[in-house]
Structure formats: structure tokens, C-alpha cells
């Protein structure tokens, strides 16, 4: 069931004038609420695939992401947190850990799933003392430290937590010598975070995601719809919360989980009050709303996605020609690459697909010689795209044969 069709969604729409409700419906139906069970299952699969392909080298030290506010308070306000210095991986969580609690449980379950005694994926959370954890770090000779999290919005929390890890002298030394990589693995991350966390100077070496989290720029709205939604959010946000009108730092997020509602969603979706029918209960989600919502990943019809990047003839051909599903996906990715959508995350968001499916399509296009290593179309790729845009050829039907026998009327 779409969010606007739920009982909570219908009540929330009553907060707006009749002329605003279409825009409000557009906003609330753009929200994606993911189930914890689905996230954990797909994070497990994604980690396995990255290890099997060698993109994440083993042995792996798996670390659940934590906010700095959840770490022990610093004695000196001028000092900074450092892994195995001001906190350890066994530092207990607070009374209300939010999504960090389920993520820590997932780390424990992943470590248990790998065969005991085989140092492929490990966690030092059961080693209580920081000194012992430092020794275990050296003895483990890890090749990768993987920060695991459910969602990366603005990227600030992940960046700050990663910095506490690279401040450790051993990790910093191993990383500078190329012996160790620091990567993050999220179920969902925004296109903004994928860009900022992979820039030079980032504490992370790589960022992997299962899917791209929707925001105003990737959900598929046109320019006028984005402007209308932004104006709606600003108008219905109280003055004292105006900085949160479009979410934390103006991030315009549209992703939530069944455990928590991130603060980068527009405030109008999190607003509560006497004269306001709330959709989300602040940073949490009502159980009855969870029962009504469809937790499946919203997919975008391939012709629609292709049409949005102005490949109208190809979109029409994909509608009319009997392409196999695999060929449809390859042509769609080829069209998006031609339109300079060259980040895997952005292509995944455009198509509503997991990153792994898009990466597999890109690998196939490379092997077919249709794109080069820089994801630019080759001459063969451009020719294939042109050929696929050709309209279906319509032949005139032959005249019907007469039912009477044919008799010659003259001789030669």
C-alpha cells in the first residue's frame, strides 16, 4: 500500500488545502520505509559478494557505525575521539541506541555465520579492554576495516566516525602503506553522501551500498514538482524549526526504516502537534503505519527512466519491441551512461534497482565492448544505441487471395 493510501497518510493529507494535496501526496508517496529484516538479509549478501569478488580483502574487521554522541564524553573539550584511545569497540550503547543497536546485532550475527577459527570476518566487541583490542588488532593483521550501517544521509556522521578510526596510529600507518583499507557498507546511502565520502581527503577509501536512498533529486520528480514540494515543506514548517524544513542540512531525504526516522527527512513529515495529524511520530514510526506500508523496493519502469533522460525514441522502442529483460536493462544503463549519469548510485536510483544489479550490467557492457573502463560509450556502444532507437517497421498487409479459381483469359 502506498503511504498516501494508509489511514495515517489520509489523515496527514487533511493538514493541507485542497490545492496543495496533490503536491503533499507526491511528497509522502516518495518516502521509502525499509524493513530491518530485509536490510540485514541484503547487507549479508552484499558483504559476501564483495568478499568473494576481492573488492573487500580479508581478513576483515567489522565495526558497527556509531554517532559521536553515543561515545563516552571527552574529559577535555579540545581533544578528539580515537579508536582504542577514548573508546573501544566494547563500549556499551546508551539506553536508546536507535538503529545502532540492530546494526551491532547484525555485526555479531555476521561474525558467527563465518566458520569458527577461520579469520575472514571478525569483530573485537567481545574483547573488553582497549589495550587487549589494540593487541588483537595487530595480531589480526586485518586488510580491511568495514564500517557497517543501515543508512547514510548527509554523510557527516559516517565521516566523523571514520575519522576516529584513522586517528589510531596503527590503522593510520597500515592505511598509508597500502596494507589496510577503510570502507563503509550501507544498506542505503544518498547520492550526496556517495559523492562527498569518495572525494580525495575523505577518511574512507571506498563506500558500498545496497541501494541509493531516494531524495528530491533522485525520486523521479520533474523540476516544477521539486519546486512545489520544497515550497510546501517550507510553508508548513514552524518558524522555530525552519532550518529543518528540508531535513538536516537541507539534505531532502526520503528514506526511513521501521526502527527510526532520520532527521534528514523534511520536517513536515516528522511534525507533531495538537492541531496537526502526524505521519511519522517525530523520529519514530507508528506500528499501525508499518502494517499498512509496502516495504518492497519501488522499481521504476525502464521506458519511464529512459524517457526522463530524454531518450524518447529508445523509450518508445523499449515499449514496442519484444526485448528480453536482460537486454532492456543493458540498453537502459547504456542510455543513462550516454546521458552522463556515470555514478552507479545515480543509475541505481534512476532505475530503482540494487547497486549490485547495475554493477553487473556495467560489467556486461564492458565485456561486450560497448563502454570503456571510464564508462564512456565506445563507437560500438553508440552504434548499438542508435540501432535500438529505430522504430518498429510496419509492413502493409498483402491483398487477400480470391476464393474463386483462376482461369486465364488470353494466350501468350
N, C-alpha and C positions, 0 to 999 in steps of 0.2 A: 504494500500500500504506500502511495506517495505521501510525503509529510503533510501536504495541504489537505489530504483526504482523511486524515486521522481526526479523532474527536478533538484532540489538543490543537491540531492545526486549524480546524474550522473555527474554534474559539479564538485563536490568535488572530486570524484574519478579520474578526469583528472589531479589532482595535483600529482599523483603518477605514477611511471614507470609501464609498463605492468606487470612485475613480482611481483609488490607489490600490485596490485589492488585486488587480491583475499583476502589478509590479511586486506586491508583497508575496503573492503566490509564486512568482518566478524566483524570488529570493529563497523562500523556505523549501521549495522543491529542489533547489540546487544543493541543499545540505546532504552530506553523506554520513550516515552513522554506521560504523563498523562494529561487528561483534568481536569480543575478546577471543572467543574460541576460533573464529576464522583468522584473526590476526596471528595467533600463536601457531596455528597449523601452517599458514603460508610463510611465516618467518622461519619456521623449521625447514621447510622445503627450500626456501631461498638460500639459507645458510649452507645446507647440504650441497646445493648446486654450485655455489661459489667455491666451496672447498674442493669439490670433485673437479672443477674446471681449472683449479690452481690460481684463480684470481685472489683468493684469500689463502695465504700459505700457512701451513701447520708447523708446529703446534700453535694453538690459538688460546689466548687469554680472553675470556668473555666477561664483559663488565656491563651491568645494567646502568643506564644513564640516570643521573640524579641532579636535581636542582641545587644550586649553592645554598639556598635557604634550608635545605634538609641536612646539610653538613654541620658538624659541631661549630659553635661560634668561635671566632678568632679572638685571641687574647689582645692582640694589637690590631687596631683598625687599618694600619698601613701594611700589614702582612697579607699574604695571599695563600689560598689553599693549595696544597700539594699532596698528591697521592703518596701514601706511606709516610707522609710528614705530619700534616694536620688532620688527616683522616685515613682510615684503612677501608678495604673492601668488606670488612666485617662490621663497620659502623652501623648500629641499628637505625631503622627508619623511625620517623615520628609516628604519633598516634593516628594520623590521617595521611598516608603516603600517596593517595591518588593513584594514578596509573603506574607509578614507580614500583608499587607493591606487586601487582601482577607481572610486571616485567622481570623483577627479581626472581619470582617463582618460575617464570619461563626459562631464565638462565639456569636455574637449578635443574629443571627437567631436561634441558638440552644436554647438560653435562652428564646426567645419569643415563641418558639414552645411548651415549657412546660407550663402547665396551670398557669395563674397568681395566685399568692398567695400561690402556692404550692412550698415550698423551697426544690426543688430537685436539679436543676441546676441553678446557679446564676453567675452573673459577677458584679464586683464592678466598671466597667468602667464608669458608669453614675454618680458615686459619686465623685465629683471633687476633694475634698481636701484629702490629705494624712491622716490628723487627723481623718476625718469622716470615711475614709476607714478602719482605724485601729479599730475604734469602731464597724463598720459594720462587720468586721472580727470576733470580739469577740462575737457579738450578733448572728451571723450566726451559730456559733458552727459547722463549717464545719468538715466533716470526711475525705474529700479528696480534694486536690488541684490538678487539672488536667491541665498540660501544653499541649496545642493543637498546632500542627504544621503539615505542609504538608510533610516535608522531613527531615530526619536526616541522614547526610552523615558521616563525621568523628566523630560526637557526641560532638565536642568541644563547639559549640555554645549552644547546649541544656544543657550541663554540667555547663557552666559558668552562664547561665540564671537561672538554678535551684539553684545554689549557692547563687544568690542574694535573692532568696525567703527564703531559710533556714537560712539566716543571720537575718531575722526578729525574735525577741526574742519570740513572742507569738507562731509563727509557729514552731520554734525550740523546745519550751517547749512541745507543744501539740504532736509533732512528737516523741520526746524522750519518752513520757509517753504512746505512742501507740494510742493516741486519733485521730491522723491525719496521712494520708499517702500522699506523694508527688509522683505523677505518671505522665508520659508523654504518650500522644497518638498521633501517627503519621500515616499519610497515608502510607508512605514508609520509611523504615529505613534499613541501610546496616547491614550485618551480623557482621561487625566490631563494629558498634555502639551498636548492641544488646548485644555483649559481654562486651564491656567496660562500658556501662551505667548500667549494672546489677551486677557489681563486688562489693565486700564489700568496703565500703568507698565512694561509689557513692552518690551524693546528692539525687538521685532518689530511691524510694522504688521499683518501677516496671516500665517497659516500654512495651507498647502495640502498635502494628502496624496492619494495614490492610493487607499489603503485604511487602515482603522483596525486597528492591531495588537491582536491578542487579548490580554486579561489575564483575571484571575479574574472580573472584573465583567461582561465583555462576551462571554465564550465561550459563554454559554448554560446555565451550571450553575444549579441552584436553591440556596437559602440553605444547606440542610443539606449539599449537596455541596461548596460553597465552604468551609464549616467543616471538613469531613472532610479535604479536600485541604490546608488550612492546617495542621491538626494533624499530618498525615503529613509535610509538609515540615519542620515544627519538630522532630518526633520523630527524624527520620533525618539531621539536620544536626549535626555535631560541635559541642561547646560553644564551641570557639575560633572557629568560623565562624557563630555564632548570629545575628549581625547580617545575614547573607546568606541566612537561611533562606527568606525570601520574595522574594529578589532585592534589588538595590541600593535602599536607602531604602524597603524594603517595597513595591516597585512591582508585584510579582506578574505579571511579564511572561511571555508565552508565544510570543514571536516570535524567530526566528533566521534567518540567511541561510547560504548554502553557503560563505561566506567566514569568517564569525565568529559566535560565540555571545555575545550581550550579557550583561553581568553583572546585568541586572535579571530574568533567569530564576531561579526557585528553585534554591538551591544543590544540592538533591538531584538535579537534572537535570545538573548540572555536576560532581558529586562524583567523585573518583577515589581509588583506594586499593588496597591489596593484597587485602583481603577484600571488595571492592565491585566489582560489574560495572557499569562506567560506561555512560551513554547518550551524552552528549557528552564529548569529551576536554577537559575544562576549558572554555577559551574557543574551542576549535576543534571541527570535526566530521569524523568518520572518512569516508574516501572510500567505503567499502563501505556505510555507512549512507545516504549521498547517493544511491547507485544504487537503493536499495530504496524510498526515500521518494517520495511523490507530492507534487510541487511545486505542483500546482494550488491555486487559492484555494478553501478549503472553503465551499460555499454552504449556506445554511440553507433548508429547505423553508418557503415563505411561510406556510402554515397553522400550522406549528410556531411561527414567530416571532410571529405574531399571537396565538396562544394563550398565549404567555409573558407578554404584557401584558394578559391577562385578557379578551380579546375572543373568548370561546369560541364564541358564536353565529356571528360572522363567520368564524372558523376553520373551523367546520363547513360554512358556506355555500361557502367557497372550495374545500373538498374535494368538495362535491357538485355545485355549479353549473359549467357549461362556460364559465368566463370566459376571455377572451383573455389571453395572458401580460402584455401591457401594462396591462390593466385590473386584473389580480391585483396587480401591483406598485403601481399607484396606490392601490388600496384598502389595501394593507399599509402604505404610507407614511402614508396618511390616519389609519389606526388608531394608528400609532406616534406621530404628532403629537398625536392626541387624548389619548394616554397621557403627554403631556408629555416625550416623547423628542425635544426640539427642537434638538438638535445634529446636523448632517449626519453627523458621525463616529459618533455613537452609533447612528443609524439604519442606517448602512452596516455597522456591527459586528453589529447585530441580524440583518440580512438576509444578511450575508456577501457584500456587493456592493462594487464600487469606489465612491468618493465621486462620481465623475462621473455614474454612473447614478442615484444618489439625488438629486443636484442637478438632473438633467434631469426627474426625476419631480416634484420640488418646483416647478420652473418650470411644468410642465404643470398641476399642481393650482392654481397661482396664476392662470394664464391661464384656466382653467375656472371661476374664481371660487369654488373650494371651500376655499381658505385665503387669508388676507390677507397683507400684507407682513411681519407679525410672526410668521408661521407658525401662527397660531391659526385654528381651523376657523370658517368663516362659517356662517350659517344653512343655506345650500345644501349646504355640506360635511357638516354634522351630519345633515341630512336624507338625503343620499346614503349616509352610514354606516349610518343606521337602516334604510334600504330594503335595503341589501346584506345585512343580518343576517337578513332574512326567510327562513324555511325554504322548501325546495322544495315546492311544492304538489303533493300526490299526489291524483289523481282515481281514483275507483272505476271499474273496467272495466265497460263495458256488457255486459248479458247476451248470450250467443251467440244468433244467429238460428237458428231451427229449420230443418232441412233439408227438411221436408215442405211442400208447398204450403199456402197459407192459404185456407180456404173459410169464408165467412160462415155462421153458424148461425142467424141470425134476420134479419127485415127491420125497418126502422125504421117 
